[in-house]
Amino acid sequence: MHIFLEHIDSLDIFIWIENYGPIMNDKQFSLAIKGLRIRAKSKDAAYRILVKGQSRQEVIKDTGMQKAAVSQLINNILKNLDKQLKKNGLVYQQYVLPEKLKPVIDALEDEHLEYFVKDSKSKK
């Protein structure tokens, strides 16, 4: 993920997302926002962009948020994901695989992320 962040610093993140679609699934998003203080409206906006692949313009129009605020929000979430991955000894990869392997990869990711997306109270 760190290399990914270095790559996108020179681009408008929204152009990249609009060209390539969602960059996270639900569990990855949960890990990415873990520990961040985000209002519900902002969390929803980020989810729509990062997981559902909705356009920046659509989300800004629907939420009334400023373009700069949305850009900063996405940047903070991606940086936090990088921090969470490093902290937990995880790596972020996207692969092109045969469709029949998708359930196997999803199951492996679910198994590994399950522990990290729980909040600390549920770990006790």
N, C-alpha and C positions, 0 to 999 in steps of 0.2 A: 504494500500500500504506500510506503514511503516513496518509492520510485514513481508510483502513480501520481502522488501529490506533486513531486518535483516536475513531472511532465506537464501537469495541467496548470501550474502557476503561470505559465506564459500564455495560456488560452483563457477565453471566457468559459468558465465551467459549464454554463448553460448551453453554449454552442456544442460542446463535447457531448453533453447528455442528450441534447436533442438529436444529434447525429447518430449516437450509438445506443440510445435507450436507457432503461433503468440500469443502475450500477450496483444495486443491493437487493437482497431479499429481506423478508420481515425480520429474521433473526440477526442478520448483519446490521440492519437499521437499529434494532434494539441495542446491540453492542455499541454502535456508533454514537448513540445518544446517552449511553450509560454515564451517569455522573454529571451530565450537563443540566443546567437549569434553563429549561425551555418552556415557554408558554404554550398552551394547547394549540392556539392558532398557528404558531410558528412550527410546532411539531407536525401538525397536519400539512402545512405547506411543504416542509422538507420531505415528508413521506410521499406526498404526491409527485414531487420532482424526482427523488432518488429511487423510489421503489416502483411507483406506477408509471413513471416516464412521462408525466404530463409536462407541457411546455411551461416555461417560465412566465410567459405573457399571460397564459390562462390562469395560472396560480396567483399572479400579482393582481390580475383583474378581479378574481373571485374573492381574494382575501383583503384587498386594499393595502397590502404591504408595499413598501418602497422597494424598488429594484436593488438598491445598495444594501438594504437590510436583508433581503433574501439571499443575495450573493454572499454577504458576511456569514449568515446563518449556515449556508451550505459549506462554506470554507471551514467554519468552526467544527461542524459535524465530521467532515472528512479528516481534519486534523485529530479530532478526538478518537475517531476510529483507528487511526494510525497509532495513537498513544495506547489505546486499549489492546490492540493486537500485540504490540511490543511487550506491554506489561504482562500479558498472559501467554507469551511464547507462541503466538499464532501468526500466520501469514495470510495475506489476501491474494487470491489468484483467480483469474477467470480463464476458463479453458474452452476449447472447441472439442467436444467429445461426441461419440456416437449417441444417439438418442436413448438407446437401451441402457446406457450407463448412468443416465441422469438420476434415476431413483437411488442408485448405489451412492453416488456422490452426495446427493441431498441427504441421505440417511447418515453418512459420515459427518457431514457438516452439522446437522441437527444434533447429533450425539456430542460433538465437541463444543458447540456454542451453547447448548442447553445450560451448562454449568455457569458460563460466563455472563449470561444475560439475566440470571436471577439476581434479585437484589440481596444485599448482604444479610438482611433479616431472615430470609428464607434459607440461608446456608447454615444457620445455627441449629 
